[in-house]
Amino acid sequence: MKLKSADQVSTKERTGIVVNTKININMLGMESMTAEINDRTIQINHLTTELISVPKNLTNFFGPTVKKLIKISRVRLKNKIPLTYETTYFNAAKFTEFAEIDFTNKSLYALLKDKYGIVLAYGKENIACSLANEKISEILKVKKDIPLYRIDSFNYLEDATPIEATTQYLIGSKFKYHFTATDIYTYL
């Protein structure tokens, strides 16, 4: 009964007890996706790194003085099966070295901490349902128009300096989100 209430197992008619294998993500956590998943068998494949102009949807986050961004696209896999597709954006003037790094199996947050002494203080996330377009369905190896979690994250330093914006697409059948609060009135 405890395993069922903790969503560790479920019961299915004519099947019996089934172990839930979804990856559990804390909605209120400020850890990297690598730390959240906490599974050493997860592989990160670096797809591309590009230098781009700031898209209109990120102008307010990075501010009017930032003109170029480093755009890093990666996919996470478990047993060679794609789980997530993510695109991360950084101010190109501050992180020029990122254009030369192969981010295969590398944590962006560990690099920020180790190379720049940057530890993100807080962030904002928008979680929505999105349908896989042709490009995303090809990357995640799912049918076009299958529902996915879309997470847009905006992460800052303690002094409100914007550092990183990320858009992630997660296969809904492989993830579940939760949050635990002792005092819901202190969360924004």
Summary of the structure (lengths in Angstrom):
residues: 188
radius of gyration: 18.0
end to end distance: 33.3
largest distance: 61.1
contacts: 475
relative contact order: 0.18
helix: 23%
strand: 43%
